[in-house]
Amino acid sequence: MIYVIDDDFAVLKSLRFLLETEGFDVRTFRSGSALLELSGDHDADCLVVDYKMAGIDGLELAKRLRDMHVTTPIVLITGYPDDNILAKASLAGVQQVLLKPDLQNSLLECVRSAIGPSLPGPEASGRSPP
């Protein structure tokens, strides 16, 4: 189960399609607050979180989750990298930072790496690896 958190509906829809096409179950959230409302009751194997969101940004969300002892791997996606994003992400407990808009192959690789080899791969969709 992959949770995708992004305030852009088009991005949510696109990432959901990409991940489901590769055999993953996906649940989407339009804000960090919506995810936090689950109060720790989730079954995610990996979180894909946008950096720039209204309200709680992706780094703050990651920090709050880590403060709640949520150890689920986090992949941060951003179209707005800054010079310190990698250091900030590491301090917030983020495993990987990816740049938009070229997410397709790198996102799939990061998600598979984060959750381990026993979960869906290209063979689950009946396709060959890219």
ZAMI-22784 format. One line per field, with one value per residue (C-alpha): residue number from 1; residue in three letters; y negated, z, x negated. Coordinates in pm, 1 decimal, m for minus. Example, Ala and Ser with C-alpha at 12.3 -4.5 7.8 and 13.67 -1.06 7.14 Angstrom:
resi c(1  2)
resn c(ALA  SER)
v c(450.0  106.0)
w c(780.0  714.0)
u c(m1230.0  m1367.0)
//
This chain:
resi c(1  2  3  4  5  6  7  8  9  10  11  12  13  14  15  16  17  18  19  20  21  22  23  24  25  26  27  28  29  30  31  32  33  34  35  36  37  38  39  40  41  42  43  44  45  46  47  48  49  50  51  52  53  54  55  56  57  58  59  60  61  62  63  64  65  66  67  68  69  70  71  72  73  74  75  76  77  78  79  80  81  82  83  84  85  86  87  88  89  90  91  92  93  94  95  96  97  98  99  100  101  102  103  104  105  106  107  108  109  110  111  112  113  114  115  116  117  118  119  120  121  122  123  124  125  126  127  128  129  130)
resn c(MET  ILE  TYR  VAL  ILE  ASP  ASP  ASP  PHE  ALA  VAL  LEU  LYS  SER  LEU  ARG  PHE  LEU  LEU  GLU  THR  GLU  GLY  PHE  ASP  VAL  ARG  THR  PHE  ARG  SER  GLY  SER  ALA  LEU  LEU  GLU  LEU  SER  GLY  ASP  HIS  ASP  ALA  ASP  CYS  LEU  VAL  VAL  ASP  TYR  LYS  MET  ALA  GLY  ILE  ASP  GLY  LEU  GLU  LEU  ALA  LYS  ARG  LEU  ARG  ASP  MET  HIS  VAL  THR  THR  PRO  ILE  VAL  LEU  ILE  THR  GLY  TYR  PRO  ASP  ASP  ASN  ILE  LEU  ALA  LYS  ALA  SER  LEU  ALA  GLY  VAL  GLN  GLN  VAL  LEU  LEU  LYS  PRO  ASP  LEU  GLN  ASN  SER  LEU  LEU  GLU  CYS  VAL  ARG  SER  ALA  ILE  GLY  PRO  SER  LEU  PRO  GLY  PRO  GLU  ALA  SER  GLY  ARG  SER  PRO  PRO)
v c(0.0  m334.2  m661.0  m963.9  m1307.3  m1609.2  m1912.2  m1907.4  m1681.7  m1625.0  m1507.2  m1275.8  m1125.4  m1081.8  m922.5  m695.9  m575.2  m518.9  m320.3  m117.1  m28.4  125.3  337.1  122.6  44.7  m333.6  m567.1  m942.5  m1243.3  m1609.8  m1743.2  m1650.5  m1725.0  m1465.3  m1201.3  m1305.1  m1265.9  m890.0  m922.3  m662.8  m405.2  m328.0  m37.7  m219.3  m51.9  m379.6  m745.6  m965.5  m1323.3  m1653.7  m1918.5  m2236.1  m2202.8  m2449.8  m2420.9  m2152.0  m2113.3  m1776.9  m1824.1  m1928.9  m1631.0  m1396.7  m1547.9  m1512.3  m1150.5  m1070.3  m1244.3  m1008.5  m714.7  m635.8  m456.5  m411.1  m508.1  m855.5  m970.6  m1349.7  m1487.5  m1848.5  m2086.4  m2347.9  m2220.8  m2453.5  m2429.2  m2273.7  m2040.1  m1720.0  m1820.3  m1935.4  m1614.4  m1398.9  m1581.4  m1525.7  m1150.4  m1142.3  m858.2  m1000.9  m1330.9  m1328.5  m1615.9  m1677.8  m1647.8  m1352.4  m1110.4  m799.8  m565.1  m714.5  m712.2  m346.2  m260.5  m456.6  m302.0  49.8  m16.3  m160.7  128.9  418.9  671.0  885.2  631.3  552.9  510.1  480.3  847.2  785.8  571.2  819.0  568.1  586.0  357.1  19.4)
w c(0.0  m109.6  29.6  m197.0  m38.5  m270.2  m283.2  m664.3  m778.0  m1123.5  m967.0  m728.8  m1017.0  m1228.9  m952.5  m852.4  m1213.8  m1243.7  m921.2  m975.9  m1326.8  m1164.2  m926.9  m612.3  m400.8  m360.8  m126.8  m187.8  42.1  m58.9  244.1  522.8  770.5  603.9  655.2  1014.7  1088.2  1058.4  1399.9  1321.9  1201.8  856.3  655.3  420.3  306.1  164.1  164.4  m143.9  m17.8  m204.8  m59.5  m134.2  m3.2  157.5  534.0  636.9  381.6  307.6  536.3  829.4  764.0  764.1  1089.0  1257.4  1144.1  1278.9  1607.0  1620.3  1573.4  1225.1  1055.1  710.6  436.3  290.6  m63.0  m99.3  m443.5  m539.1  m829.4  m608.2  m497.5  m299.5  m202.7  134.1  45.3  87.1  431.0  541.4  412.3  594.2  921.3  873.7  824.6  447.4  262.4  m90.2  m271.9  m634.3  m873.4  m1067.4  m1346.0  m1439.2  m1174.7  m1356.6  m1353.8  m1055.8  m840.5  m913.0  m831.7  m504.3  m393.3  m470.5  m290.9  12.0  56.8  m39.4  m319.1  m227.5  m338.8  m688.8  m965.8  m1342.3  m1369.0  m1161.6  m1442.2  m1709.4  m1851.9  m1891.5  m1682.0  m1847.3)
u c(0.0  m141.7  m5.6  m43.8  m3.8  18.1  247.8  255.9  541.1  386.2  60.6  248.4  441.8  129.4  m78.7  208.2  239.4  m136.8  m162.3  155.8  39.7  m268.3  m58.7  m58.0  245.1  266.3  447.1  435.7  458.1  500.2  308.8  72.9  350.9  574.6  306.3  243.6  615.8  565.0  394.4  131.5  384.1  248.6  118.1  m119.5  m439.4  m570.2  m463.9  m509.9  m483.1  m489.1  m720.1  m521.4  m166.9  69.9  77.6  m169.5  m449.1  m607.8  m906.2  m688.9  m462.0  m763.1  m889.7  m549.0  m519.7  m866.0  m775.2  m473.7  m717.5  m588.8  m878.8  m722.0  m969.7  m906.7  m985.9  m965.6  m877.1  m932.3  m933.1  m1099.7  m1439.7  m1659.0  m2023.6  m1949.3  m1662.6  m1865.2  m1992.2  m1645.5  m1489.6  m1742.9  m1678.0  m1302.2  m1349.9  m1297.6  m1472.3  m1469.8  m1406.4  m1285.3  m1231.1  m910.4  m812.8  m1037.6  m917.5  m801.7  m1101.1  m1280.9  m966.0  m900.3  m1262.2  m1249.8  m921.4  m1041.6  m1369.3  m1188.4  m947.2  m1170.8  m1198.0  m896.5  m636.7  m505.6  m755.0  m721.2  m633.3  m316.8  m180.5  m285.2  m533.0  m905.5  m1123.8  m1191.3)
//
